[in-house]
Amino acid sequence: MEVLKIATAGSVDDGKSTLIGRILYDTKSLTTDKLEAIETRSKANGFDYLDFSLATDGLVAEREQGITIDVAHIYFSTANKSYIIADTPGHIEYTRNMVTGASTSQASIILVDARNGVIEQTYRHFFINNLLRIKDIVVAVNKMDLVNFSEEKFNAIKVEFEKMIANSDYKDQNITFVPISALKGDNVVSGSQNTPWYKGPSILDHLEELEAQDIFEEGQARFPVQTVIRPKKDEFHDFRGYAGKLYGNDLAVGDAVTVLPSLTKSKIKEIYFFDQKFDKAARGTSINITLEDNINVSRGDMIVKTGEEPNIEKQLNAKVCWMDNKNLQKGTKYLLQHGTNRVQALVQDIDNVLSTDFSGQEKAESLTLNQIGEVSIKLAKPLFFDKYTENKRNGAFILIDPQTNHTAGVGFVQ
Protein backbone atom coordinates (compact mmCIF):
# COMPACT_ATOMS: atom_id res chain seq x y z
CA MET A 1 0.00 0.00 0.00
CA GLU A 2 1.42 3.39 -0.98
CA VAL A 3 2.05 6.07 1.64
CA LEU A 4 1.21 9.75 1.14
CA LYS A 5 2.93 12.30 3.38
CA ILE A 6 1.01 15.52 3.98
CA ALA A 7 1.85 18.75 5.81
CA THR A 8 -0.81 21.05 7.22
CA ALA A 9 -0.36 24.79 7.57
CA GLY A 10 -2.44 27.75 8.64
CA SER A 11 -2.64 30.57 11.12
CA VAL A 12 -3.52 30.17 14.77
CA ASP A 13 -7.12 28.93 15.27
CA ASP A 14 -7.63 28.23 11.57
CA GLY A 15 -8.53 24.68 12.58
CA LYS A 16 -5.64 22.45 11.51
CA SER A 17 -5.85 20.08 14.47
CA THR A 18 -9.65 20.03 14.26
CA LEU A 19 -9.45 19.13 10.57
CA ILE A 20 -7.10 16.23 11.24
CA GLY A 21 -9.21 15.05 14.18
CA ARG A 22 -12.29 15.16 11.97
CA ILE A 23 -10.55 13.06 9.31
CA LEU A 24 -9.53 10.50 11.93
CA TYR A 25 -13.06 10.41 13.35
CA ASP A 26 -14.87 10.10 10.01
CA THR A 27 -12.49 7.41 8.76
CA LYS A 28 -12.95 5.52 12.04
CA SER A 29 -9.24 5.77 12.78
CA LEU A 30 -9.65 6.77 16.44
CA THR A 31 -9.40 4.04 19.06
CA THR A 32 -12.26 3.62 21.52
CA ASP A 33 -10.22 4.90 24.48
CA LYS A 34 -9.03 7.93 22.47
CA LEU A 35 -12.59 8.77 21.47
CA GLU A 36 -13.80 8.42 25.06
CA ALA A 37 -10.99 10.71 26.22
CA ILE A 38 -12.02 13.33 23.64
CA GLU A 39 -15.66 13.11 24.74
CA THR A 40 -14.70 13.46 28.43
CA ARG A 41 -12.34 16.37 27.82
CA SER A 42 -14.83 18.16 25.55
CA LYS A 43 -17.52 17.98 28.23
CA ALA A 44 -15.06 19.15 30.89
CA ASN A 45 -14.26 22.18 28.74
CA GLY A 46 -17.98 22.99 28.48
CA PHE A 47 -18.35 22.14 24.78
CA ASP A 48 -21.59 20.68 23.42
CA TYR A 49 -19.59 19.15 20.57
CA LEU A 50 -16.52 16.94 20.22
CA ASP A 51 -13.27 18.94 20.23
CA PHE A 52 -11.39 17.00 17.58
CA SER A 53 -8.21 19.04 18.07
CA LEU A 54 -7.64 16.94 21.20
CA ALA A 55 -6.87 14.00 18.91
CA THR A 56 -3.62 15.61 17.78
CA ASP A 57 -2.51 18.20 20.36
CA GLY A 58 -0.39 15.99 22.58
CA LEU A 59 1.48 18.52 24.74
CA VAL A 60 -0.16 19.74 27.94
CA ALA A 61 0.43 23.36 26.88
CA GLU A 62 -1.27 22.64 23.54
CA ARG A 63 -4.38 21.22 25.18
CA GLU A 64 -4.57 24.02 27.74
CA GLN A 65 -4.13 26.86 25.24
CA GLY A 66 -5.94 25.24 22.31
CA ILE A 67 -2.95 25.78 20.00
CA THR A 68 -0.33 23.65 18.27
CA ILE A 69 3.28 24.22 19.37
CA ASP A 70 5.31 21.29 18.08
CA VAL A 71 5.08 19.18 14.92
CA ALA A 72 2.89 16.12 15.47
CA HIS A 73 2.83 13.19 13.05
CA ILE A 74 -0.50 11.43 12.68
CA TYR A 75 -0.95 8.08 10.96
CA PHE A 76 -4.11 6.64 9.45
CA SER A 77 -5.16 4.45 6.54
CA THR A 78 -8.03 3.98 4.14
CA ALA A 79 -8.73 0.97 1.95
CA ASN A 80 -6.58 2.53 -0.79
CA LYS A 81 -3.74 4.35 0.90
CA SER A 82 -1.81 5.04 4.10
CA TYR A 83 -1.26 8.60 5.27
CA ILE A 84 1.24 10.44 7.43
CA ILE A 85 0.11 13.97 8.35
CA ALA A 86 2.52 16.51 9.82
CA ASP A 87 0.41 18.86 11.95
CA THR A 88 2.56 21.99 12.09
CA PRO A 89 2.08 25.05 14.34
CA GLY A 90 0.64 28.29 12.99
CA HIS A 91 2.47 30.92 15.04
CA ILE A 92 5.04 33.05 13.24
CA GLU A 93 7.65 32.08 15.86
CA TYR A 94 7.30 28.43 14.80
CA THR A 95 8.07 28.96 11.09
CA ARG A 96 11.05 26.61 11.46
CA ASN A 97 8.67 23.84 12.60
CA MET A 98 6.60 24.35 9.48
CA VAL A 99 9.72 23.97 7.31
CA THR A 100 10.64 20.80 9.20
CA GLY A 101 7.17 19.29 8.82
CA ALA A 102 6.86 20.11 5.13
CA SER A 103 10.39 19.11 4.11
CA THR A 104 9.50 15.44 3.63
CA SER A 105 5.90 15.92 2.48
CA GLN A 106 4.50 15.15 -0.94
CA ALA A 107 1.38 17.29 -0.52
CA SER A 108 0.23 20.15 1.67
CA ILE A 109 -3.03 21.46 3.10
CA ILE A 110 -3.13 25.21 3.76
CA LEU A 111 -6.09 26.30 5.87
CA VAL A 112 -7.70 29.72 5.52
CA ASP A 113 -10.32 31.03 7.94
CA ALA A 114 -13.33 31.99 5.80
CA ARG A 115 -13.99 34.99 8.06
CA ASN A 116 -10.48 36.42 7.79
CA GLY A 117 -9.41 35.44 4.28
CA VAL A 118 -5.77 35.52 3.19
CA ILE A 119 -3.58 36.95 5.97
CA GLU A 120 0.14 37.32 6.68
CA GLN A 121 0.58 33.72 7.82
CA THR A 122 -1.14 32.47 4.65
CA TYR A 123 1.54 34.21 2.61
CA ARG A 124 4.26 32.78 4.82
CA HIS A 125 3.00 29.21 4.60
CA PHE A 126 2.51 29.37 0.84
CA PHE A 127 6.00 30.86 0.54
CA ILE A 128 7.46 27.86 2.38
CA ASN A 129 5.52 25.43 0.19
CA ASN A 130 6.88 27.32 -2.79
CA LEU A 131 10.42 27.21 -1.38
CA LEU A 132 10.21 23.45 -0.79
CA ARG A 133 8.70 22.84 -4.25
CA ILE A 134 5.64 20.95 -2.99
CA LYS A 135 3.58 20.10 -6.05
CA ASP A 136 0.11 19.30 -4.69
CA ILE A 137 -1.52 21.91 -2.45
CA VAL A 138 -5.05 21.91 -1.07
CA VAL A 139 -6.34 25.31 0.02
CA ALA A 140 -9.01 24.45 2.59
CA VAL A 141 -11.27 27.44 3.24
CA ASN A 142 -12.41 26.48 6.73
CA LYS A 143 -15.23 27.61 9.03
CA MET A 144 -17.61 28.06 6.11
CA ASP A 145 -20.43 27.41 8.58
CA LEU A 146 -19.59 30.76 10.23
CA VAL A 147 -20.15 32.65 6.95
CA ASN A 148 -23.35 30.77 6.05
CA PHE A 149 -21.49 28.71 3.44
CA SER A 150 -21.24 31.79 1.24
CA GLU A 151 -20.11 31.05 -2.32
CA GLU A 152 -19.20 34.72 -2.77
CA LYS A 153 -16.91 34.64 0.27
CA PHE A 154 -15.24 31.45 -0.97
CA ASN A 155 -14.67 32.88 -4.44
CA ALA A 156 -13.25 36.12 -3.04
CA ILE A 157 -10.66 34.15 -1.03
CA LYS A 158 -9.85 32.05 -4.09
CA VAL A 159 -9.21 35.18 -6.20
CA GLU A 160 -6.99 36.67 -3.48
CA PHE A 161 -5.00 33.43 -3.16
CA GLU A 162 -4.55 33.18 -6.94
CA LYS A 163 -2.96 36.65 -6.94
CA MET A 164 -0.39 35.32 -4.48
CA ILE A 165 0.23 32.30 -6.73
CA ALA A 166 0.90 34.63 -9.66
CA ASN A 167 3.71 36.32 -7.68
CA SER A 168 5.48 33.05 -6.87
CA ASP A 169 8.39 31.63 -8.85
CA TYR A 170 7.18 28.03 -8.84
CA LYS A 171 4.54 27.35 -11.46
CA ASP A 172 4.24 23.55 -11.32
CA GLN A 173 1.86 23.31 -8.36
CA ASN A 174 -1.49 21.60 -8.60
CA ILE A 175 -3.69 23.76 -6.36
CA THR A 176 -7.19 22.71 -5.33
CA PHE A 177 -9.62 24.94 -3.42
CA VAL A 178 -12.15 23.24 -1.11
CA PRO A 179 -14.80 24.95 1.10
CA ILE A 180 -15.01 23.06 4.39
CA SER A 181 -16.20 23.08 7.96
CA ALA A 182 -13.73 20.96 9.92
CA LEU A 183 -15.94 21.12 13.01
CA LYS A 184 -19.10 19.98 11.22
CA GLY A 185 -17.39 17.72 8.68
CA ASP A 186 -18.55 19.45 5.49
CA ASN A 187 -16.40 18.43 2.48
CA VAL A 188 -13.72 16.90 4.70
CA VAL A 189 -14.27 13.18 4.21
CA SER A 190 -17.67 13.33 2.52
CA GLY A 191 -19.39 15.95 0.40
CA SER A 192 -21.77 18.51 1.88
CA GLN A 193 -25.35 19.47 1.13
CA ASN A 194 -24.55 22.92 2.50
CA THR A 195 -22.40 23.74 -0.55
CA PRO A 196 -24.52 22.76 -3.57
CA TRP A 197 -22.56 25.32 -5.60
CA TYR A 198 -19.31 23.38 -5.06
CA LYS A 199 -18.88 20.53 -7.52
CA GLY A 200 -15.38 19.39 -6.56
CA PRO A 201 -14.22 16.50 -4.33
CA SER A 202 -13.94 16.45 -0.56
CA ILE A 203 -10.43 16.78 0.87
CA LEU A 204 -10.06 13.04 1.46
CA ASP A 205 -11.46 12.17 -1.98
CA HIS A 206 -8.88 14.48 -3.52
CA LEU A 207 -6.04 12.99 -1.48
CA GLU A 208 -7.15 9.48 -2.48
CA GLU A 209 -6.59 10.42 -6.12
CA LEU A 210 -3.06 11.76 -5.64
CA GLU A 211 -0.11 9.58 -6.55
CA ALA A 212 2.34 9.13 -3.69
CA GLN A 213 5.44 10.05 -5.66
CA ASP A 214 8.89 10.06 -4.08
CA ILE A 215 9.58 13.64 -2.98
CA PHE A 216 13.10 13.26 -4.37
CA GLU A 217 11.87 11.92 -7.71
CA GLU A 218 13.14 14.58 -10.08
CA GLY A 219 16.69 15.04 -11.29
CA GLN A 220 19.58 12.85 -12.32
CA ALA A 221 20.73 9.67 -10.59
CA ARG A 222 22.54 10.30 -7.31
CA PHE A 223 23.84 7.41 -5.19
CA PRO A 224 25.54 8.60 -1.97
CA VAL A 225 27.52 5.72 -0.46
CA GLN A 226 26.44 4.99 3.11
CA THR A 227 28.81 2.10 3.78
CA VAL A 228 31.12 -0.39 2.08
CA ILE A 229 30.02 -4.04 2.27
CA ARG A 230 32.85 -6.56 2.85
CA PRO A 231 31.37 -9.89 4.11
CA LYS A 232 33.63 -11.92 6.39
CA LYS A 233 32.87 -15.22 4.69
CA ASP A 234 35.09 -17.35 2.48
CA GLU A 235 32.47 -17.56 -0.28
CA PHE A 236 32.42 -13.73 -0.50
CA HIS A 237 36.13 -13.25 0.03
CA ASP A 238 36.53 -10.83 -2.89
CA PHE A 239 33.11 -9.17 -2.64
CA ARG A 240 33.14 -5.39 -2.37
CA GLY A 241 29.76 -3.67 -2.53
CA TYR A 242 28.57 -0.13 -1.93
CA ALA A 243 25.31 0.37 -0.03
CA GLY A 244 23.03 3.37 0.00
CA LYS A 245 19.74 4.85 -1.19
CA LEU A 246 19.29 5.87 -4.81
CA TYR A 247 17.80 9.29 -5.55
CA GLY A 248 16.82 11.25 -8.62
CA ASN A 249 16.66 8.57 -11.28
CA ASP A 250 17.29 4.91 -12.05
CA LEU A 251 20.55 2.95 -12.34
CA ALA A 252 21.07 -0.26 -14.34
CA VAL A 253 23.72 -2.92 -14.75
CA GLY A 254 26.19 -1.79 -17.41
CA ASP A 255 25.73 1.95 -16.78
CA ALA A 256 28.95 3.94 -17.05
CA VAL A 257 29.43 5.74 -13.74
CA THR A 258 31.76 8.25 -12.12
CA VAL A 259 32.77 8.17 -8.46
CA LEU A 260 32.95 11.55 -6.71
CA PRO A 261 35.07 13.29 -5.61
CA SER A 262 37.90 11.22 -7.17
CA LEU A 263 36.27 11.33 -10.67
CA THR A 264 37.26 7.68 -11.11
CA LYS A 265 35.20 5.92 -13.77
CA SER A 266 33.79 2.41 -13.96
CA LYS A 267 30.62 0.48 -14.83
CA ILE A 268 27.94 -1.07 -12.67
CA LYS A 269 28.54 -4.81 -12.47
CA GLU A 270 25.76 -6.00 -10.15
CA ILE A 271 22.78 -4.57 -8.25
CA TYR A 272 21.61 -6.33 -5.09
CA PHE A 273 18.56 -5.93 -2.90
CA PHE A 274 19.36 -8.12 0.10
CA ASP A 275 20.46 -11.40 -1.52
CA GLN A 276 18.61 -10.92 -4.80
CA LYS A 277 20.13 -9.58 -8.01
CA PHE A 278 18.39 -7.09 -10.28
CA ASP A 279 19.20 -5.62 -13.67
CA LYS A 280 17.83 -2.21 -12.70
CA ALA A 281 17.24 -0.17 -9.54
CA ALA A 282 14.48 2.42 -9.29
CA ARG A 283 14.92 5.75 -7.54
CA GLY A 284 13.98 5.67 -3.86
CA THR A 285 15.28 2.12 -3.34
CA SER A 286 18.01 1.10 -0.91
CA ILE A 287 20.48 -1.10 -2.77
CA ASN A 288 23.96 -2.55 -2.81
CA ILE A 289 25.96 -2.25 -6.02
CA THR A 290 29.30 -3.58 -7.23
CA LEU A 291 31.56 -2.09 -9.88
CA GLU A 292 33.53 -3.76 -12.65
CA ASP A 293 36.79 -2.14 -11.53
CA ASN A 294 38.44 -2.50 -8.14
CA ILE A 295 38.63 1.21 -7.30
CA ASN A 296 38.69 3.09 -4.02
CA VAL A 297 35.16 4.04 -2.88
CA SER A 298 34.27 4.91 0.70
CA ARG A 299 31.46 6.32 2.82
CA GLY A 300 30.68 9.90 1.79
CA ASP A 301 31.51 9.33 -1.87
CA MET A 302 28.81 9.58 -4.51
CA ILE A 303 28.27 7.44 -7.60
CA VAL A 304 26.60 9.13 -10.59
CA LYS A 305 26.16 8.37 -14.27
CA THR A 306 29.10 9.54 -16.36
CA GLY A 307 28.18 12.78 -18.07
CA GLU A 308 25.63 13.67 -15.38
CA GLU A 309 28.04 14.95 -12.73
CA PRO A 310 26.74 17.60 -10.28
CA ASN A 311 28.57 20.79 -9.33
CA ILE A 312 31.86 20.10 -7.55
CA GLU A 313 32.83 23.32 -5.78
CA LYS A 314 34.04 24.88 -2.53
CA GLN A 315 31.57 27.75 -2.81
CA LEU A 316 27.76 27.75 -2.80
CA ASN A 317 24.87 30.18 -2.61
CA ALA A 318 21.73 29.06 -0.82
CA LYS A 319 18.43 30.11 0.67
CA VAL A 320 18.63 29.41 4.38
CA CYS A 321 15.82 29.14 6.94
CA TRP A 322 17.37 30.07 10.29
CA MET A 323 16.38 27.88 13.24
CA ASP A 324 18.67 29.02 16.05
CA ASN A 325 18.12 31.61 18.77
CA LYS A 326 21.66 32.84 18.09
CA ASN A 327 21.61 35.02 14.96
CA LEU A 328 23.41 34.00 11.80
CA GLN A 329 26.26 36.49 11.36
CA LYS A 330 28.67 37.12 8.54
CA GLY A 331 32.06 35.49 9.20
CA THR A 332 30.66 32.76 11.48
CA LYS A 333 31.87 29.18 11.09
CA TYR A 334 29.54 26.18 11.05
CA LEU A 335 29.59 22.53 10.13
CA LEU A 336 27.69 21.87 6.92
CA GLN A 337 26.03 18.45 6.67
CA HIS A 338 25.28 17.45 3.08
CA GLY A 339 24.11 13.87 2.79
CA THR A 340 26.82 11.72 4.37
CA ASN A 341 29.41 14.48 4.13
CA ARG A 342 30.19 16.98 6.88
CA VAL A 343 32.55 19.87 6.13
CA GLN A 344 33.59 23.09 7.79
CA ALA A 345 31.82 26.12 6.37
CA LEU A 346 32.29 29.87 6.63
CA VAL A 347 29.40 32.30 6.11
CA GLN A 348 30.97 34.77 3.70
CA ASP A 349 27.99 37.05 3.27
CA ILE A 350 24.30 37.44 4.01
CA ASP A 351 23.04 38.75 0.72
CA ASN A 352 19.49 39.60 1.80
CA VAL A 353 16.42 38.59 3.80
CA LEU A 354 13.45 37.32 1.80
CA SER A 355 9.97 38.71 2.36
CA THR A 356 7.56 35.82 2.75
CA ASP A 357 4.74 37.83 1.14
CA PHE A 358 6.67 37.78 -2.18
CA SER A 359 7.14 41.55 -1.97
CA GLY A 360 10.90 41.30 -2.54
CA GLN A 361 14.05 41.26 -0.47
CA GLU A 362 16.15 43.57 1.64
CA LYS A 363 19.78 43.75 2.68
CA ALA A 364 20.57 42.51 6.17
CA GLU A 365 23.58 42.05 8.41
CA SER A 366 22.20 38.93 10.09
CA LEU A 367 19.44 36.33 10.03
CA THR A 368 17.29 35.97 13.13
CA LEU A 369 15.20 33.01 14.28
CA ASN A 370 12.65 31.93 11.62
CA GLN A 371 13.93 34.35 8.98
CA ILE A 372 14.74 33.11 5.47
CA GLY A 373 17.60 34.69 3.55
CA GLU A 374 20.07 34.23 0.74
CA VAL A 375 23.55 33.37 2.00
CA SER A 376 27.00 32.86 0.45
CA ILE A 377 29.02 30.03 2.00
CA LYS A 378 32.66 29.00 1.57
CA LEU A 379 33.58 25.35 2.22
CA ALA A 380 36.79 23.80 3.54
CA LYS A 381 36.70 21.14 0.80
CA PRO A 382 34.68 20.63 -2.40
CA LEU A 383 31.18 19.21 -2.21
CA PHE A 384 29.20 17.67 -5.06
CA PHE A 385 25.77 19.26 -5.10
CA ASP A 386 22.88 20.21 -7.37
CA LYS A 387 20.50 23.13 -7.27
CA TYR A 388 17.54 22.33 -5.03
CA THR A 389 15.18 23.07 -7.92
CA GLU A 390 16.90 20.33 -9.96
CA ASN A 391 17.47 17.67 -7.31
CA LYS A 392 15.94 18.08 -3.85
CA ARG A 393 17.97 15.39 -2.12
CA ASN A 394 21.32 16.62 -3.41
CA GLY A 395 20.46 20.30 -3.14
CA ALA A 396 19.62 20.49 0.57
CA PHE A 397 21.84 20.70 3.65
CA ILE A 398 21.83 21.70 7.30
CA LEU A 399 24.15 24.00 9.24
CA ILE A 400 25.32 22.76 12.65
CA ASP A 401 26.65 24.96 15.43
CA PRO A 402 30.01 23.33 16.32
CA GLN A 403 29.81 24.58 19.91
CA THR A 404 26.34 23.27 20.79
CA ASN A 405 25.95 20.63 18.05
CA HIS A 406 22.46 22.05 17.42
CA THR A 407 20.93 22.25 13.96
CA ALA A 408 21.12 25.98 13.38
CA GLY A 409 19.65 26.25 9.87
CA VAL A 410 18.48 24.37 6.82
CA GLY A 411 19.64 25.40 3.36
CA PHE A 412 18.53 25.00 -0.23
CA VAL A 413 21.23 25.42 -2.89
CA GLN A 414 20.48 28.01 -5.56
ABEGO torsion letter per residue (X at the ends): XBBBBBBBBEBBGAGAAAAAAAAAAAAGABBAAAAAAAAAAAAAAGBABBBAAAAABABAAAAAAGBBABBBBBBBBBAABBBBBBBBBABAAAAAAAAAAAAABABBBBBBBAAAEBBAAAAAAAAAAAAAGBABBBBBBBGAAAAGGBAAAAAAAAAAAAAAAAABABAABBBBBBBBBAAAGBGAABBBAABAABABBBAAAAAAABBBBBAAABEBBBBBBABBBBBBBAAAAABBBBBEBBBGBBBBBGBBBBBOAAGBBBBBABBBBEABBBABBBBGBBBBBBBABBBBBBBGBBBBBBGABBBBBABBBBBBBBABABBBBBGBBBBBBBEABBBBBBBABBABBBBAAGAEBBBBABBBBGBBBBBBBBBABBBBBBBAAABAAAABBBBBBAAAGBBABBBBBX
